[in-house]
């Protein structure tokens, strides 16, 4: 890629970032200010209501609560209702977010040993997951390709162009994949987690694009700044009421992430192949146009050269024939072949005030193909002979 192209793309990306920053600032900063004002108001109300608690004690309690939330502990839990972020299913889900590079951020190692192991685990697991993702993506691409081929065979009998058939069949399978990996999981998360439709769709897209903000995580109820660990059971109620998650819920979510990432990778690969084909066809068309232009230029140049050569030959032939006729006439009239036949020149002095008649000028008359000065050609009184041929 040329330096000018890279510079242009860089400027476009920077402009895109500035635009995004301005929009996010306009949308989120007022909400942040409102939340800050609300928490300050609540603290003042609490201190005024509970005079036995001073401000320093309240701030210390708030710090403990914030630290607990950052560690993944739900401060609202009681001794009878406790859950762990590091049980086997939760730890499996965390390990999956490490090697998929999603990194929700709601759970992270807090010990030195856990952080050291996380570094080594990520360095080995990320390439391994990349190989797995590529393999699953190839399999999904093969399945989609076979499906697209079958759909194309159905459209062939409808007298539709091949390009339109390819576009329609591909759009159908992209729509089918979006329903299977985006819309259906979003509706499931909405029912299980008690999220709204927007929150569920937001979580699905943020997860499958590996952004992973961590504000919404399946298996970890978090809404309006509160984290509530829950478990899914048969007695669960919609709307995020007190429920318990089954042990296989988070591993199932991770396997959905795997297949969803593979699907999006296959779609991106397909789009990349399309661009390659389009670029290749464009280069071929440009090459054909250049070849035709070069051929046309060569033909025009050759035709011009041939025309110039023919004109030169014709002119040379005419002069040669004229010279031959001149020599023949000179030979027939008894002149030397090397004699020069020039028109006579007559000079008449002209002076101001001189009205003398310069005398009659000798007129040329045409005799066949010759110009003569009035002399009789048969008597040898020829003065001027010029061939018109």
N, C-alpha and C positions, 0 to 999 in steps of 0.2 A: 504494500500500500504506500502510495506516495506521501511525502511529508505534508503537502498542501491538503490532501484528503484527510490525514490524521488531524491536522490543525483545525480543519473545518468541523470535523466530528466532535473534537474536544470542545470547541466553542459552543456547538449545539447542546452538548451534554451540560456544560456549565450554565448555559441559559435555561435549560430545562430544570436544573437544580435550583436556580434562583427563583424561577416561577413557582416551583413546588414549595420552596421555603416561604414565599410570600403568602401562598394560599393556606398552608398549614398554620402559619402565624395568625392570619386573620380568623381562622376557624377555631383554633385551640387555645390561643392566649386568653380570650375572655373567659372561657370555661375554667382555665387554671386560676385566674384571679378570683373568680367566684368561689371556687373550692377553698382557696387560701383564706378568703374572708369568712367563709362559713366555719372552718375549723377554729379560727381565732375567736369567733363569736361563741362557739360552743365551749371553748376553754374558759372564757370569761364567765359564761353562765354557770358552768360547773363550779368555778371558784366562788362565785357569789352565792350559790346554793349550798355548797359544802364548805362552811367556814373553817372546818377542822383540817382541811387540806390546803397547804400553801402552794404557791406557784412552782417552786423548785421540786417539790414532791410530784406534782402533776407532770412536769417536764421529764422527770426521771422515768415515770411510768410510761409516758409516750415513747421515750427512747427504747424502752424494753419491748414495747409492742412493735415498733418499727423493726427492731432487730429480729424479733421472732418472725415477723412476716417475711423479711428478706431471707431468713433461713428456711422458709417453707412451713413454718409452724402456724397453725390457726389459733390465734389468741382466744377465739370464742369457744374453743373446745372445753369440755369438762372431763372429770376423771372417768365418767361412765361412757363418754362419747369421744374417743380418741382414734386417730388414724396416723399412719406413718407415710412419709414420702419416700422412705427407703425400704419398704417391704419388697418382696421379690418382683411383683408385677410393676410397681412404681420404679424400681431400680432398672428393670428391663426396659421400660419406656424411656427412662433417662439415657441409658446406654444407646438406645436407638436414635434419640435426638442428637447424640454426640457424633455418631458415624454418618448420619445424614446431613450434618452441618446445619441443622435447623436451629438448635440451641434456643429453646423458648426462654430460658433465663429465670423461670419461676423456681427451678431447683438447680442447685449447684453445690459442688463439694465445699465443705467448710474446714476440713482437716488438711494438714500438710500431706499426709499419705494419700488422701483422696485426690488432691490436686496433682500430685506427681503421677499417680496411676492414670488420671484422666489424660495427661499429656501423652504418655506412652500409648494408651489405649486409642486415642484419637489418631495419632500418627500411623498406627497399624490398621485401624478399622476403617478410616476414610477411603484409602485406596481399595481395600477389599470390598467395601460397599459400592464403590464406583464400578468395579468389575461386575458385581451382581446387578447393579442398575442397568449397565449396558446390555447384559444378557437378557434381562427381563424386557428391556425396551426393544431389543431385536425380535424377541418372540411376539410381543404385542404388535410390532410393525409388520411381521409376517402375517399375523392373524388379520390385521386391518387390510393388508395388501390383498390377501385372498378374498376377504369380504368385498373390497372395492372391485376386484375383478368380476365377482359374481354379479354385483349390482350393474356393472358396465355391460355385461352380457344381456341383462334385462332391458337396458335402454337402447341397445344396438338396433332392435327391431322397430324403434320409433322414429327412425330417420333423423337422429340428432347428431350434431357434429361431435367428433371425438373429444375435442377440448371441453365442450359443455358437459359431456358425460363424465369426464374426469373431475371437473369442478363440482358437479352435483353430488356424485358418489362420495367424494372426499368430505364435502360439507355435511353430508348425512352421517358419516362415521365420526366426524368431530363432534357433531351434536349428540350422537349416541354416547360418546365418551364423556362429554360434559355432564349429561344426565346421570351416567353411571358413577362417575368419580367426584362430581361436584354437587349436583342437585340432590341426589339421594342421600349421600352422607350428611349434607347440611340439614335435611329434614330429620334424620336420625338424631343428630346432635341437638337439634332444637327440642326434640321430645325428651331426650335423656338428660341433657344438661340444664334444661329450663331456660335456654337462651332465646332471644328473639330471632326472627328469620334473618335479619341483617347481621346480627352477631354470629350466627351459625355460618352464614355465607362468608363473612369476614374471616372467621377462623379457618375455614377450608382453603380459601385462596391464599391467605398468609402462610399457611402450613405448606401447601403444595408448591408454592414458589420459594420455599426455604427461607422466607423472611424471618418468621418465628419471633414476633414481638414478645410473646409470653403473657399478654394481658388476658387472653382467653386460651385455655388449655383443656383439652378433653380429660376428664377424670379429676380435674381440679377446679372446683367451682370458684370463679372469681368474677365479681361484678361490683361496680362502683367502688373499687379500691379495697374490697374485702375478699379474702381467700377463704374458702370453706371446702375442706376435704369431705367428700361424700363417697358412698359406695352404692352400687346399683344392685337392687334386689327385685324380686317379683312384686313386692309391695310398694315399689316406687310410684310416685305421683307426679304428674306433669307440673311444669312450672318450677322445677328445682327444689321441691320440698325435701325433707329429710329422707335420703336414700343411701344405699350402700352399693358400691360398685363391685361387680364380680371380679374374681382374680384375673380372668382372661380378657377383661374389658380393655385395659391399656395395651396389652400385646396385640389385640385385634386392631386397635387404632393404629399401632405402628405398622402392621402389615398393610392396612389401607394406605398409609403414607407411602410405603414401598411401591405398591402397584400404581398409586396415583402419580408419584414422581416418574416412574417408568413410562406411564402414559404420556405425560407432558414432554418427557424427553423424546419419545417417539414422534409426537406431533412436531416438536421443534426440528428434529432430524428430517422429517418429511418436508417441512417448509424450507429447510436448508437445501435439500435435494431439488426442490422446485426452483429455487433461485439459481442453483448451479445449472440446471437444464435450460432455464430462461437465458442465463448469461451465455451458455454455450451456443444456443440458437442465435442469440443476438450477435455473437462474435462471428458465427458462420455466415449470417446474413450480411454483416458488414464486410466480411472477406469476399463474399460473392459480388457485392456491389463494387468493391475495389477491383476485383478481377475483371468485371465487365467494363469498368471505367478504363482500366489499363489496356484491355483488348480494343476498346473503341478508340482510344488515343493512338494505339499502334496502327490500327487500320486507317485512321485519318491521316496519320503521318506517312504511312506507306502509299496511300492514294495520292497524297500531295506530291510525294517524291516521284511517283510514276507519271503523274500529270505533267510535272515540270520536265521530266525526261522526255516525254512524248512531244511536248511543245518545243523543246530544244532540238530534238531530232527533226521535226517538221521544218523549223526555221532553217536548220542547217541544210536540209534537202532542197528547200526553195532557193537558198543562196547558191548551192552547188549547181542546181539546174540552171539558174540564171547565168552563172559563170560559164557553164557548158554551152548554152545558147549563144552567149557573147563570143566565146571562142570560135564557135561554128560559123556565126555570121561574119566574123572578122576574117576567117579562113576563106569563106565563099567570096567575099568582096576583095580579097587580095591584100588585106592588111596583115601586118605582123601580129602574131598572137600576143606579143608582149606590149604592143602599143597601147597607150592609154587613150581612152576616148573620153575627153572632157568637153564640156560645153564651153564654147568660146566666151570669153569675157571681153566686154567692151567698156572702156572707161571714157567718160565724157567729162571734161573739166567744166565746172560750173563756177562762175564768179558772179558777184552781186552786180546787177546792172547789165549783164551780158544776155541779150535777147536773141542770140543766134540759135538757129535750129540745129540741134545736135545730130540731125540726120535720121533717116528711118531706121528703126530697129528691125533686125532680121526676125521674122516670125517663124515659129515651128509649126509644121503640119504633120498630121498623123498619116502614116502610110503602113497600113497593116498593124504589126506589133511594134513599129519603129516610129520615132520622132525624127523628122529631117528638117533642114533649114530652107527647104524650097528647092534644093538641087535635084537633079534627075539622078536617081539611084542607078538606072541602067547604064548611064554614061560615065559613072564613076565620079560624079561630082558630089559625092557624099561628104558632108562636113561633120554632122553629129548623128550618132546612132546610139540609142539607149533601149535596152530590153525592158519590157514591162513584165516579163515572167519572173 
